[in-house]
Amino acid sequence: MKLLLLIIIAYLAYRVVKSWVMRNLQAPDQNGARHPSIDDVMVKDPVCGIYFPQREGVALNHGGQTILFCSAACRDRYLKEPKHE
Ligand SMILES: [Zn+2]
């Protein structure tokens, strides 16, 4: 019985992850395309290259555009290395 429960949980988790990945693959990669459902969009950290949910990102206003980082540490690194633009 315990094993069955584990399988059901694993299956549900798989479905959630799969639908989540599919949505992100279909997300348009456009600048300034603000939308309420942008909450689950994955964005790439320009410093470490990691992908993270946009709502969990650390925002930085840089030259009129908002850049998102996975953590404050990456944001600080970005500010210390002004090689971008
Ligand atoms: Zn990062």
PDB file of the backbone (N, CA, C, O) and the ligand in Angstrom, with CONECT records:
HET     ZN  A 101       1
ATOM      1  N   MET A   1       0.826  -1.212   0.000  1.00  0.00           N
ATOM      2  CA  MET A   1       0.000   0.000   0.000  1.00  0.00           C
ATOM      3  C   MET A   1       0.858   1.259   0.000  1.00  0.00           C
ATOM      4  O   MET A   1       0.535   2.231  -0.682  1.00  0.00           O
ATOM      5  N   LYS A   2       1.931   1.245   0.751  1.00  0.00           N
ATOM      6  CA  LYS A   2       2.819   2.409   0.804  1.00  0.00           C
ATOM      7  C   LYS A   2       3.455   2.669  -0.562  1.00  0.00           C
ATOM      8  O   LYS A   2       3.595   3.810  -1.002  1.00  0.00           O
ATOM      9  N   LEU A   3       3.834   1.573  -1.214  1.00  0.00           N
ATOM     10  CA  LEU A   3       4.479   1.689  -2.530  1.00  0.00           C
ATOM     11  C   LEU A   3       3.511   2.318  -3.528  1.00  0.00           C
ATOM     12  O   LEU A   3       3.895   3.175  -4.324  1.00  0.00           O
ATOM     13  N   LEU A   4       2.263   1.886  -3.475  1.00  0.00           N
ATOM     14  CA  LEU A   4       1.247   2.421  -4.377  1.00  0.00           C
ATOM     15  C   LEU A   4       1.111   3.928  -4.173  1.00  0.00           C
ATOM     16  O   LEU A   4       1.007   4.693  -5.131  1.00  0.00           O
ATOM     17  N   LEU A   5       1.113   4.326  -2.935  1.00  0.00           N
ATOM     18  CA  LEU A   5       0.989   5.751  -2.614  1.00  0.00           C
ATOM     19  C   LEU A   5       2.176   6.525  -3.184  1.00  0.00           C
ATOM     20  O   LEU A   5       2.020   7.622  -3.721  1.00  0.00           O
ATOM     21  N   LEU A   6       3.346   5.944  -3.058  1.00  0.00           N
ATOM     22  CA  LEU A   6       4.554   6.588  -3.583  1.00  0.00           C
ATOM     23  C   LEU A   6       4.469   6.748  -5.089  1.00  0.00           C
ATOM     24  O   LEU A   6       4.852   7.777  -5.646  1.00  0.00           O
ATOM     25  N   ILE A   7       3.959   5.711  -5.737  1.00  0.00           N
ATOM     26  CA  ILE A   7       3.844   5.756  -7.201  1.00  0.00           C
ATOM     27  C   ILE A   7       2.866   6.860  -7.605  1.00  0.00           C
ATOM     28  O   ILE A   7       3.115   7.608  -8.550  1.00  0.00           O
ATOM     29  N   ILE A   8       1.762   6.950  -6.884  1.00  0.00           N
ATOM     30  CA  ILE A   8       0.767   7.989  -7.201  1.00  0.00           C
ATOM     31  C   ILE A   8       1.377   9.376  -7.005  1.00  0.00           C
ATOM     32  O   ILE A   8       1.186  10.265  -7.834  1.00  0.00           O
ATOM     33  N   ILE A   9       2.096   9.555  -5.928  1.00  0.00           N
ATOM     34  CA  ILE A   9       2.725  10.856  -5.662  1.00  0.00           C
ATOM     35  C   ILE A   9       3.745  11.176  -6.747  1.00  0.00           C
ATOM     36  O   ILE A   9       3.805  12.300  -7.244  1.00  0.00           O
ATOM     37  N   ALA A  10       4.543  10.181  -7.108  1.00  0.00           N
ATOM     38  CA  ALA A  10       5.559  10.385  -8.144  1.00  0.00           C
ATOM     39  C   ALA A  10       4.908  10.741  -9.470  1.00  0.00           C
ATOM     40  O   ALA A  10       5.395  11.605 -10.200  1.00  0.00           O
ATOM     41  N   TYR A  11       3.803  10.068  -9.776  1.00  0.00           N
ATOM     42  CA  TYR A  11       3.099  10.331 -11.025  1.00  0.00           C
ATOM     43  C   TYR A  11       2.534  11.751 -11.036  1.00  0.00           C
ATOM     44  O   TYR A  11       2.640  12.453 -12.041  1.00  0.00           O
ATOM     45  N   LEU A  12       1.945  12.167  -9.945  1.00  0.00           N
ATOM     46  CA  LEU A  12       1.388  13.518  -9.853  1.00  0.00           C
ATOM     47  C   LEU A  12       2.495  14.559  -9.983  1.00  0.00           C
ATOM     48  O   LEU A  12       2.339  15.563 -10.677  1.00  0.00           O
ATOM     49  N   ALA A  13       3.604  14.311  -9.313  1.00  0.00           N
ATOM     50  CA  ALA A  13       4.740  15.230  -9.390  1.00  0.00           C
ATOM     51  C   ALA A  13       5.257  15.311 -10.817  1.00  0.00           C
ATOM     52  O   ALA A  13       5.604  16.387 -11.304  1.00  0.00           O
ATOM     53  N   TYR A  14       5.304  14.167 -11.479  1.00  0.00           N
ATOM     54  CA  TYR A  14       5.754  14.122 -12.873  1.00  0.00           C
ATOM     55  C   TYR A  14       4.839  14.954 -13.758  1.00  0.00           C
ATOM     56  O   TYR A  14       5.303  15.703 -14.617  1.00  0.00           O
ATOM     57  N   ARG A  15       3.550  14.818 -13.545  1.00  0.00           N
ATOM     58  CA  ARG A  15       2.592  15.572 -14.355  1.00  0.00           C
ATOM     59  C   ARG A  15       2.721  17.068 -14.120  1.00  0.00           C
ATOM     60  O   ARG A  15       2.665  17.859 -15.061  1.00  0.00           O
ATOM     61  N   VAL A  16       2.892  17.449 -12.867  1.00  0.00           N
ATOM     62  CA  VAL A  16       3.028  18.868 -12.538  1.00  0.00           C
ATOM     63  C   VAL A  16       4.274  19.441 -13.198  1.00  0.00           C
ATOM     64  O   VAL A  16       4.234  20.502 -13.822  1.00  0.00           O
ATOM     65  N   VAL A  17       5.385  18.716 -13.049  1.00  0.00           N
ATOM     66  CA  VAL A  17       6.653  19.178 -13.625  1.00  0.00           C
ATOM     67  C   VAL A  17       6.544  19.246 -15.145  1.00  0.00           C
ATOM     68  O   VAL A  17       7.030  20.197 -15.758  1.00  0.00           O
ATOM     69  N   LYS A  18       5.915  18.254 -15.752  1.00  0.00           N
ATOM     70  CA  LYS A  18       5.814  18.212 -17.200  1.00  0.00           C
ATOM     71  C   LYS A  18       4.997  19.394 -17.730  1.00  0.00           C
ATOM     72  O   LYS A  18       5.412  20.061 -18.678  1.00  0.00           O
ATOM     73  N   SER A  19       3.847  19.651 -17.124  1.00  0.00           N
ATOM     74  CA  SER A  19       3.017  20.759 -17.597  1.00  0.00           C
ATOM     75  C   SER A  19       3.720  22.088 -17.378  1.00  0.00           C
ATOM     76  O   SER A  19       3.573  23.027 -18.160  1.00  0.00           O
ATOM     77  N   TRP A  20       4.474  22.144 -16.317  1.00  0.00           N
ATOM     78  CA  TRP A  20       5.226  23.350 -15.980  1.00  0.00           C
ATOM     79  C   TRP A  20       6.315  23.593 -17.032  1.00  0.00           C
ATOM     80  O   TRP A  20       6.496  24.717 -17.502  1.00  0.00           O
ATOM     81  N   VAL A  21       7.029  22.537 -17.389  1.00  0.00           N
ATOM     82  CA  VAL A  21       8.092  22.645 -18.399  1.00  0.00           C
ATOM     83  C   VAL A  21       7.490  23.022 -19.749  1.00  0.00           C
ATOM     84  O   VAL A  21       8.021  23.883 -20.450  1.00  0.00           O
ATOM     85  N   MET A  22       6.390  22.382 -20.111  1.00  0.00           N
ATOM     86  CA  MET A  22       5.758  22.677 -21.391  1.00  0.00           C
ATOM     87  C   MET A  22       5.352  24.139 -21.476  1.00  0.00           C
ATOM     88  O   MET A  22       5.531  24.778 -22.513  1.00  0.00           O
ATOM     89  N   ARG A  23       4.811  24.665 -20.397  1.00  0.00           N
ATOM     90  CA  ARG A  23       4.382  26.057 -20.382  1.00  0.00           C
ATOM     91  C   ARG A  23       5.573  26.977 -20.581  1.00  0.00           C
ATOM     92  O   ARG A  23       5.493  27.968 -21.307  1.00  0.00           O
ATOM     93  N   ASN A  24       6.667  26.645 -19.936  1.00  0.00           N
ATOM     94  CA  ASN A  24       7.839  27.498 -20.039  1.00  0.00           C
ATOM     95  C   ASN A  24       8.460  27.425 -21.426  1.00  0.00           C
ATOM     96  O   ASN A  24       9.004  28.413 -21.920  1.00  0.00           O
ATOM     97  N   LEU A  25       8.380  26.267 -22.047  1.00  0.00           N
ATOM     98  CA  LEU A  25       8.909  26.139 -23.406  1.00  0.00           C
ATOM     99  C   LEU A  25       8.094  26.986 -24.367  1.00  0.00           C
ATOM    100  O   LEU A  25       8.622  27.518 -25.343  1.00  0.00           O
ATOM    101  N   GLN A  26       6.808  27.106 -24.084  1.00  0.00           N
ATOM    102  CA  GLN A  26       5.935  27.858 -24.973  1.00  0.00           C
ATOM    103  C   GLN A  26       5.901  29.347 -24.643  1.00  0.00           C
ATOM    104  O   GLN A  26       5.319  30.138 -25.384  1.00  0.00           O
ATOM    105  N   ALA A  27       6.517  29.720 -23.543  1.00  0.00           N
ATOM    106  CA  ALA A  27       6.481  31.128 -23.144  1.00  0.00           C
ATOM    107  C   ALA A  27       7.231  31.976 -24.158  1.00  0.00           C
ATOM    108  O   ALA A  27       8.379  31.684 -24.490  1.00  0.00           O
ATOM    109  N   PRO A  28       6.593  33.010 -24.644  1.00  0.00           N
ATOM    110  CA  PRO A  28       7.271  33.873 -25.618  1.00  0.00           C
ATOM    111  C   PRO A  28       8.417  34.633 -24.984  1.00  0.00           C
ATOM    112  O   PRO A  28       8.290  35.168 -23.883  1.00  0.00           O
ATOM    113  N   ASP A  29       9.506  34.674 -25.667  1.00  0.00           N
ATOM    114  CA  ASP A  29      10.695  35.355 -25.156  1.00  0.00           C
ATOM    115  C   ASP A  29      10.769  36.746 -25.763  1.00  0.00           C
ATOM    116  O   ASP A  29      11.561  37.011 -26.667  1.00  0.00           O
ATOM    117  N   GLN A  30       9.936  37.613 -25.250  1.00  0.00           N
ATOM    118  CA  GLN A  30       9.871  38.961 -25.811  1.00  0.00           C
ATOM    119  C   GLN A  30      10.164  39.978 -24.728  1.00  0.00           C
ATOM    120  O   GLN A  30       9.803  39.808 -23.563  1.00  0.00           O
ATOM    121  N   ASN A  31      10.819  41.021 -25.142  1.00  0.00           N
ATOM    122  CA  ASN A  31      11.108  42.100 -24.198  1.00  0.00           C
ATOM    123  C   ASN A  31       9.854  42.933 -23.964  1.00  0.00           C
ATOM    124  O   ASN A  31       9.138  43.275 -24.905  1.00  0.00           O
ATOM    125  N   GLY A  32       9.601  43.249 -22.718  1.00  0.00           N
ATOM    126  CA  GLY A  32       8.483  44.124 -22.380  1.00  0.00           C
ATOM    127  C   GLY A  32       7.132  43.476 -22.520  1.00  0.00           C
ATOM    128  O   GLY A  32       6.118  44.173 -22.491  1.00  0.00           O
ATOM    129  N   ALA A  33       7.078  42.187 -22.667  1.00  0.00           N
ATOM    130  CA  ALA A  33       5.791  41.505 -22.779  1.00  0.00           C
ATOM    131  C   ALA A  33       5.264  41.210 -21.385  1.00  0.00           C
ATOM    132  O   ALA A  33       5.298  40.069 -20.924  1.00  0.00           O
ATOM    133  N   ARG A  34       4.790  42.225 -20.734  1.00  0.00           N
ATOM    134  CA  ARG A  34       4.304  42.059 -19.358  1.00  0.00           C
ATOM    135  C   ARG A  34       2.900  41.475 -19.373  1.00  0.00           C
ATOM    136  O   ARG A  34       2.031  41.896 -20.136  1.00  0.00           O
ATOM    137  N   HIS A  35       2.718  40.521 -18.530  1.00  0.00           N
ATOM    138  CA  HIS A  35       1.448  39.802 -18.496  1.00  0.00           C
ATOM    139  C   HIS A  35       1.250  39.293 -17.073  1.00  0.00           C
ATOM    140  O   HIS A  35       2.221  38.926 -16.411  1.00  0.00           O
ATOM    141  N   PRO A  36       0.005  39.265 -16.592  1.00  0.00           N
ATOM    142  CA  PRO A  36      -0.210  38.768 -15.220  1.00  0.00           C
ATOM    143  C   PRO A  36       0.303  37.363 -15.000  1.00  0.00           C
ATOM    144  O   PRO A  36       0.756  37.041 -13.901  1.00  0.00           O
ATOM    145  N   SER A  37       0.244  36.519 -16.010  1.00  0.00           N
ATOM    146  CA  SER A  37       0.656  35.131 -15.827  1.00  0.00           C
ATOM    147  C   SER A  37       2.167  34.967 -15.938  1.00  0.00           C
ATOM    148  O   SER A  37       2.671  33.848 -16.031  1.00  0.00           O
ATOM    149  N   ILE A  38       2.879  36.075 -15.929  1.00  0.00           N
ATOM    150  CA  ILE A  38       4.332  36.019 -16.066  1.00  0.00           C
ATOM    151  C   ILE A  38       4.968  35.403 -14.814  1.00  0.00           C
ATOM    152  O   ILE A  38       6.166  35.124 -14.784  1.00  0.00           O
ATOM    153  N   ASP A  39       4.151  35.199 -13.798  1.00  0.00           N
ATOM    154  CA  ASP A  39       4.650  34.674 -12.529  1.00  0.00           C
ATOM    155  C   ASP A  39       5.404  33.360 -12.667  1.00  0.00           C
ATOM    156  O   ASP A  39       6.399  33.142 -11.976  1.00  0.00           O
ATOM    157  N   ASP A  40       4.942  32.481 -13.553  1.00  0.00           N
ATOM    158  CA  ASP A  40       5.636  31.195 -13.628  1.00  0.00           C
ATOM    159  C   ASP A  40       6.665  31.131 -14.741  1.00  0.00           C
ATOM    160  O   ASP A  40       7.147  30.052 -15.085  1.00  0.00           O
ATOM    161  N   VAL A  41       6.998  32.261 -15.295  1.00  0.00           N
ATOM    162  CA  VAL A  41       7.989  32.248 -16.367  1.00  0.00           C
ATOM    163  C   VAL A  41       9.376  32.029 -15.777  1.00  0.00           C
ATOM    164  O   VAL A  41       9.735  32.608 -14.752  1.00  0.00           O
ATOM    165  N   MET A  42      10.140  31.185 -16.444  1.00  0.00           N
ATOM    166  CA  MET A  42      11.515  30.974 -16.013  1.00  0.00           C
ATOM    167  C   MET A  42      12.407  31.979 -16.738  1.00  0.00           C
ATOM    168  O   MET A  42      12.295  32.166 -17.950  1.00  0.00           O
ATOM    169  N   VAL A  43      13.268  32.602 -15.998  1.00  0.00           N
ATOM    170  CA  VAL A  43      14.199  33.547 -16.597  1.00  0.00           C
ATOM    171  C   VAL A  43      15.624  33.092 -16.311  1.00  0.00           C
ATOM    172  O   VAL A  43      15.888  32.344 -15.370  1.00  0.00           O
ATOM    173  N   LYS A  44      16.530  33.569 -17.153  1.00  0.00           N
ATOM    174  CA  LYS A  44      17.918  33.146 -17.014  1.00  0.00           C
ATOM    175  C   LYS A  44      18.715  34.232 -16.309  1.00  0.00           C
ATOM    176  O   LYS A  44      18.637  35.416 -16.636  1.00  0.00           O
ATOM    177  N   ASP A  45      19.469  33.786 -15.346  1.00  0.00           N
ATOM    178  CA  ASP A  45      20.358  34.690 -14.642  1.00  0.00           C
ATOM    179  C   ASP A  45      21.531  35.024 -15.576  1.00  0.00           C
ATOM    180  O   ASP A  45      22.240  34.118 -16.013  1.00  0.00           O
ATOM    181  N   PRO A  46      21.746  36.323 -15.890  1.00  0.00           N
ATOM    182  CA  PRO A  46      22.833  36.667 -16.812  1.00  0.00           C
ATOM    183  C   PRO A  46      24.218  36.448 -16.217  1.00  0.00           C
ATOM    184  O   PRO A  46      25.210  36.431 -16.946  1.00  0.00           O
ATOM    185  N   VAL A  47      24.295  36.282 -14.909  1.00  0.00           N
ATOM    186  CA  VAL A  47      25.606  36.111 -14.265  1.00  0.00           C
ATOM    187  C   VAL A  47      26.002  34.640 -14.227  1.00  0.00           C
ATOM    188  O   VAL A  47      27.046  34.260 -14.757  1.00  0.00           O
ATOM    189  N   CYS A  48      25.170  33.815 -13.602  1.00  0.00           N
ATOM    190  CA  CYS A  48      25.546  32.412 -13.439  1.00  0.00           C
ATOM    191  C   CYS A  48      24.870  31.506 -14.458  1.00  0.00           C
ATOM    192  O   CYS A  48      25.218  30.329 -14.561  1.00  0.00           O
ATOM    193  N   GLY A  49      23.904  32.037 -15.216  1.00  0.00           N
ATOM    194  CA  GLY A  49      23.293  31.255 -16.290  1.00  0.00           C
ATOM    195  C   GLY A  49      22.230  30.287 -15.838  1.00  0.00           C
ATOM    196  O   GLY A  49      21.753  29.472 -16.627  1.00  0.00           O
ATOM    197  N   ILE A  50      21.846  30.367 -14.566  1.00  0.00           N
ATOM    198  CA  ILE A  50      20.855  29.448 -14.027  1.00  0.00           C
ATOM    199  C   ILE A  50      19.447  29.943 -14.391  1.00  0.00           C
ATOM    200  O   ILE A  50      19.231  31.143 -14.561  1.00  0.00           O
ATOM    201  N   TYR A  51      18.511  29.024 -14.508  1.00  0.00           N
ATOM    202  CA  TYR A  51      17.122  29.389 -14.752  1.00  0.00           C
ATOM    203  C   TYR A  51      16.350  29.322 -13.439  1.00  0.00           C
ATOM    204  O   TYR A  51      16.519  28.397 -12.645  1.00  0.00           O
ATOM    205  N   PHE A  52      15.506  30.318 -13.232  1.00  0.00           N
ATOM    206  CA  PHE A  52      14.734  30.364 -11.988  1.00  0.00           C
ATOM    207  C   PHE A  52      13.395  31.017 -12.272  1.00  0.00           C
ATOM    208  O   PHE A  52      13.258  31.736 -13.262  1.00  0.00           O
ATOM    209  N   PRO A  53      12.380  30.777 -11.402  1.00  0.00           N
ATOM    210  CA  PRO A  53      11.077  31.413 -11.583  1.00  0.00           C
ATOM    211  C   PRO A  53      11.205  32.924 -11.437  1.00  0.00           C
ATOM    212  O   PRO A  53      11.840  33.426 -10.509  1.00  0.00           O
ATOM    213  N   GLN A  54      10.596  33.626 -12.362  1.00  0.00           N
ATOM    214  CA  GLN A  54      10.728  35.082 -12.392  1.00  0.00           C
ATOM    215  C   GLN A  54      10.297  35.735 -11.075  1.00  0.00           C
ATOM    216  O   GLN A  54      10.905  36.706 -10.623  1.00  0.00           O
ATOM    217  N   ARG A  55       9.245  35.189 -10.472  1.00  0.00           N
ATOM    218  CA  ARG A  55       8.736  35.825  -9.242  1.00  0.00           C
ATOM    219  C   ARG A  55       9.712  35.679  -8.082  1.00  0.00           C
ATOM    220  O   ARG A  55       9.621  36.412  -7.097  1.00  0.00           O
ATOM    221  N   GLU A  56      10.652  34.729  -8.194  1.00  0.00           N
ATOM    222  CA  GLU A  56      11.625  34.554  -7.120  1.00  0.00           C
ATOM    223  C   GLU A  56      12.926  35.284  -7.392  1.00  0.00           C
ATOM    224  O   GLU A  56      13.868  35.226  -6.603  1.00  0.00           O
ATOM    225  N   GLY A  57      12.959  35.971  -8.522  1.00  0.00           N
ATOM    226  CA  GLY A  57      14.183  36.652  -8.905  1.00  0.00           C
ATOM    227  C   GLY A  57      14.417  37.928  -8.112  1.00  0.00           C
ATOM    228  O   GLY A  57      13.500  38.504  -7.527  1.00  0.00           O
ATOM    229  N   VAL A  58      15.663  38.343  -8.112  1.00  0.00           N
ATOM    230  CA  VAL A  58      16.042  39.616  -7.506  1.00  0.00           C
ATOM    231  C   VAL A  58      16.133  40.630  -8.642  1.00  0.00           C
ATOM    232  O   VAL A  58      16.954  40.491  -9.548  1.00  0.00           O
ATOM    233  N   ALA A  59      15.286  41.643  -8.581  1.00  0.00           N
ATOM    234  CA  ALA A  59      15.208  42.599  -9.688  1.00  0.00           C
ATOM    235  C   ALA A  59      16.222  43.716  -9.522  1.00  0.00           C
ATOM    236  O   ALA A  59      16.527  44.161  -8.416  1.00  0.00           O
ATOM    237  N   LEU A  60      16.731  44.149 -10.666  1.00  0.00           N
ATOM    238  CA  LEU A  60      17.644  45.288 -10.681  1.00  0.00           C
ATOM    239  C   LEU A  60      17.241  46.186 -11.835  1.00  0.00           C
ATOM    240  O   LEU A  60      17.066  45.729 -12.964  1.00  0.00           O
ATOM    241  N   ASN A  61      17.096  47.468 -11.537  1.00  0.00           N
ATOM    242  CA  ASN A  61      16.796  48.420 -12.590  1.00  0.00           C
ATOM    243  C   ASN A  61      18.103  48.913 -13.156  1.00  0.00           C
ATOM    244  O   ASN A  61      18.878  49.580 -12.471  1.00  0.00           O
ATOM    245  N   HIS A  62      18.342  48.586 -14.397  1.00  0.00           N
ATOM    246  CA  HIS A  62      19.631  48.895 -14.991  1.00  0.00           C
ATOM    247  C   HIS A  62      19.419  49.512 -16.372  1.00  0.00           C
ATOM    248  O   HIS A  62      18.977  48.843 -17.306  1.00  0.00           O
ATOM    249  N   GLY A  63      19.742  50.797 -16.482  1.00  0.00           N
ATOM    250  CA  GLY A  63      19.620  51.482 -17.764  1.00  0.00           C
ATOM    251  C   GLY A  63      18.215  51.443 -18.321  1.00  0.00           C
ATOM    252  O   GLY A  63      18.024  51.291 -19.528  1.00  0.00           O
ATOM    253  N   GLY A  64      17.219  51.582 -17.442  1.00  0.00           N
ATOM    254  CA  GLY A  64      15.836  51.640 -17.902  1.00  0.00           C
ATOM    255  C   GLY A  64      15.189  50.280 -18.082  1.00  0.00           C
ATOM    256  O   GLY A  64      13.984  50.208 -18.323  1.00  0.00           O
ATOM    257  N   GLN A  65      15.948  49.202 -17.973  1.00  0.00           N
ATOM    258  CA  GLN A  65      15.342  47.883 -18.082  1.00  0.00           C
ATOM    259  C   GLN A  65      15.564  47.100 -16.794  1.00  0.00           C
ATOM    260  O   GLN A  65      16.542  47.302 -16.075  1.00  0.00           O
ATOM    261  N   THR A  66      14.632  46.212 -16.534  1.00  0.00           N
ATOM    262  CA  THR A  66      14.711  45.424 -15.314  1.00  0.00           C
ATOM    263  C   THR A  66      15.406  44.101 -15.615  1.00  0.00           C
ATOM    264  O   THR A  66      14.996  43.357 -16.507  1.00  0.00           O
ATOM    265  N   ILE A  67      16.440  43.827 -14.876  1.00  0.00           N
ATOM    266  CA  ILE A  67      17.168  42.573 -15.017  1.00  0.00           C
ATOM    267  C   ILE A  67      16.904  41.754 -13.771  1.00  0.00           C
ATOM    268  O   ILE A  67      16.900  42.281 -12.658  1.00  0.00           O
ATOM    269  N   LEU A  68      16.685  40.465 -13.961  1.00  0.00           N
ATOM    270  CA  LEU A  68      16.401  39.597 -12.825  1.00  0.00           C
ATOM    271  C   LEU A  68      17.553  38.634 -12.595  1.00  0.00           C
ATOM    272  O   LEU A  68      18.149  38.101 -13.531  1.00  0.00           O
ATOM    273  N   PHE A  69      17.841  38.434 -11.334  1.00  0.00           N
ATOM    274  CA  PHE A  69      18.927  37.530 -10.945  1.00  0.00           C
ATOM    275  C   PHE A  69      18.389  36.480  -9.997  1.00  0.00           C
ATOM    276  O   PHE A  69      17.363  36.683  -9.348  1.00  0.00           O
ATOM    277  N   CYS A  70      19.077  35.366  -9.919  1.00  0.00           N
ATOM    278  CA  CYS A  70      18.632  34.271  -9.060  1.00  0.00           C
ATOM    279  C   CYS A  70      18.841  34.621  -7.600  1.00  0.00           C
ATOM    280  O   CYS A  70      18.146  34.094  -6.732  1.00  0.00           O
ATOM    281  N   SER A  71      19.780  35.494  -7.320  1.00  0.00           N
ATOM    282  CA  SER A  71      20.058  35.847  -5.937  1.00  0.00           C
ATOM    283  C   SER A  71      20.683  37.235  -5.874  1.00  0.00           C
ATOM    284  O   SER A  71      21.147  37.773  -6.880  1.00  0.00           O
ATOM    285  N   ALA A  72      20.685  37.794  -4.685  1.00  0.00           N
ATOM    286  CA  ALA A  72      21.299  39.105  -4.500  1.00  0.00           C
ATOM    287  C   ALA A  72      22.797  39.043  -4.773  1.00  0.00           C
ATOM    288  O   ALA A  72      23.398  40.027  -5.204  1.00  0.00           O
ATOM    289  N   ALA A  73      23.394  37.886  -4.521  1.00  0.00           N
ATOM    290  CA  ALA A  73      24.830  37.727  -4.758  1.00  0.00           C
ATOM    291  C   ALA A  73      25.146  37.901  -6.239  1.00  0.00           C
ATOM    292  O   ALA A  73      26.137  38.534  -6.600  1.00  0.00           O
ATOM    293  N   CYS A  74      24.286  37.327  -7.101  1.00  0.00           N
ATOM    294  CA  CYS A  74      24.510  37.443  -8.538  1.00  0.00           C
ATOM    295  C   CYS A  74      24.282  38.885  -8.986  1.00  0.00           C
ATOM    296  O   CYS A  74      24.991  39.391  -9.856  1.00  0.00           O
ATOM    297  N   ARG A  75      23.298  39.536  -8.392  1.00  0.00           N
ATOM    298  CA  ARG A  75      23.040  40.935  -8.734  1.00  0.00           C
ATOM    299  C   ARG A  75      24.272  41.787  -8.396  1.00  0.00           C
ATOM    300  O   ARG A  75      24.688  42.647  -9.172  1.00  0.00           O
ATOM    301  N   ASP A  76      24.834  41.522  -7.228  1.00  0.00           N
ATOM    302  CA  ASP A  76      26.016  42.287  -6.805  1.00  0.00           C
ATOM    303  C   ASP A  76      27.191  42.013  -7.740  1.00  0.00           C
ATOM    304  O   ASP A  76      27.962  42.915  -8.068  1.00  0.00           O
ATOM    305  N   ARG A  77      27.314  40.766  -8.161  1.00  0.00           N
ATOM    306  CA  ARG A  77      28.394  40.424  -9.087  1.00  0.00           C
ATOM    307  C   ARG A  77      28.215  41.155 -10.410  1.00  0.00           C
ATOM    308  O   ARG A  77      29.177  41.637 -11.008  1.00  0.00           O
ATOM    309  N   TYR A  78      26.981  41.226 -10.847  1.00  0.00           N
ATOM    310  CA  TYR A  78      26.673  41.912 -12.102  1.00  0.00           C
ATOM    311  C   TYR A  78      27.056  43.387 -11.994  1.00  0.00           C
ATOM    312  O   TYR A  78      27.616  43.966 -12.925  1.00  0.00           O
ATOM    313  N   LEU A  79      26.748  43.977 -10.856  1.00  0.00           N
ATOM    314  CA  LEU A  79      27.059  45.403 -10.653  1.00  0.00           C
ATOM    315  C   LEU A  79      28.563  45.631 -10.554  1.00  0.00           C
ATOM    316  O   LEU A  79      29.067  46.687 -10.937  1.00  0.00           O
ATOM    317  N   LYS A  80      29.269  44.641 -10.040  1.00  0.00           N
ATOM    318  CA  LYS A  80      30.714  44.778  -9.903  1.00  0.00           C
ATOM    319  C   LYS A  80      31.441  44.570 -11.224  1.00  0.00           C
ATOM    320  O   LYS A  80      32.565  45.034 -11.412  1.00  0.00           O
ATOM    321  N   GLU A  81      30.780  43.865 -12.135  1.00  0.00           N
ATOM    322  CA  GLU A  81      31.402  43.591 -13.435  1.00  0.00           C
ATOM    323  C   GLU A  81      30.586  44.256 -14.528  1.00  0.00           C
ATOM    324  O   GLU A  81      29.759  43.608 -15.169  1.00  0.00           O
ATOM    325  N   PRO A  82      30.808  45.533 -14.744  1.00  0.00           N
ATOM    326  CA  PRO A  82      29.988  46.258 -15.731  1.00  0.00           C
ATOM    327  C   PRO A  82      30.476  46.046 -17.164  1.00  0.00           C
ATOM    328  O   PRO A  82      30.679  46.997 -17.918  1.00  0.00           O
ATOM    329  N   LYS A  83      30.660  44.771 -17.517  1.00  0.00           N
ATOM    330  CA  LYS A  83      31.122  44.477 -18.871  1.00  0.00           C
ATOM    331  C   LYS A  83      29.949  44.396 -19.835  1.00  0.00           C
ATOM    332  O   LYS A  83      30.134  44.340 -21.051  1.00  0.00           O
ATOM    333  N   HIS A  84      28.729  44.391 -19.280  1.00  0.00           N
ATOM    334  CA  HIS A  84      27.545  44.307 -20.134  1.00  0.00           C
ATOM    335  C   HIS A  84      27.147  45.698 -20.587  1.00  0.00           C
ATOM    336  O   HIS A  84      26.848  46.560 -19.760  1.00  0.00           O
ATOM    337  N   GLU A  85      27.139  45.915 -21.834  1.00  0.00           N
ATOM    338  CA  GLU A  85      26.774  47.187 -22.454  1.00  0.00           C
ATOM    339  C   GLU A  85      27.690  48.279 -21.990  1.00  0.00           C
ATOM    340  O   GLU A  85      27.541  49.428 -22.404  1.00  0.00           O
TER     341      GLU A  85
HETATM  342 ZN    ZN A 101      22.718  33.516 -10.321  1.00  0.00          ZN2+
END
